[in-house]
Amino acid sequence: MKRIIWILSLLLLVGTWQIVLGVCNNPPIPDPCKYVGTDCLEHDLCTAGQNCCVGTLFAKCYDTASEGCCNGVIYNKTQKCCSPTGTLVGKGPPISNLADCPARVQDHAPVPDGCSPFPSLEDEPPVPGCGPVLFQGCCIAHDICYQTCHGVDDPVQRSNCDDAFSTCLINKCNSYFGAGTTCGNICGNIAIIYADVVHGSAGLTAYNDDQKNYCKCCAP
């Protein structure tokens, strides 16, 4: 009788472990925060509003409203962003490296200051023998464009800003002096000088500085 009881107890024990192992290997809910590692029962299911961050050596639940998971690392979304390469970076502003933040979002409104940031440019340059032309509006629109966080390919967006600036300057010349006139042509030459400045290295530096200071690396 004792032998029979011993055998039944052994079978019951084996059956229990088979059930446990079956649950671990084939979980009814595919949640890595519950079924991970050798002891799947030591992990709890994530609750509502949480998600699971699976790292190399652990899986942990995190609050999706305030936290994120970057390559297995949980971080505070008000302070950090996860770059496309899976690296944690500061949210900004200022942004340290624009390449880490291709999907930038606006932090605060643009603050344009006209043509003054470029020492060689004036808001209202004189056109020799013809009078002044007011380029300030074009410069303000260009400032706003540089200080707006586009969140897509930078060279294309910067080029769009610069091309719009060039068109605005030529339109101002035509408006003030008439297209094809002597004064219009002289004004157009001045407009080309302005356009060349923003298309060059000075414009690139200004654009990068504005993007770093007016943008956050990622959305809240």
C-alpha angles and dihedrals in degrees: 000000000000089000091053092049090049091051092048091049091050092049091049091051093049091048091051092053090047089056092048093047090045091055091048095048096040107029116189088222114044096222115145089199089067101032109044134115126006096304104051094173094066092072125079127220115255114253129229111300092025134101134193123257110201114203132179094268104016148025120219136177119239137187107256093202095063106011139055137194119236117183091326096319122112114220141177108258093208090063108026143041132201110237121218088258091057096255124137112238135175114270097223158158101227097046113209099205121017091199089068091055112053092150099055122170131203117272099181139352121282118264106205120196103182125235095329099099089070106066094208094054130078132198091231110023120188117246105213111249093358110065134248127316122207110233095162095102091054091050092049092051089048091051091052091049092052092046094050115097106231098179094211139080108335102209091055094047095046090048090052090053092049095045091051089050092053092049091049092052093050091048089052091053091049091047094050101039109010129257115282095012123126092251091043090054093048089049089048090057089054089049090055090054090053092048093049091055095057093040090056135069093289090059092048091052091048092049094049092046092050093048091050094049103038100040141068119220094238143359120282 
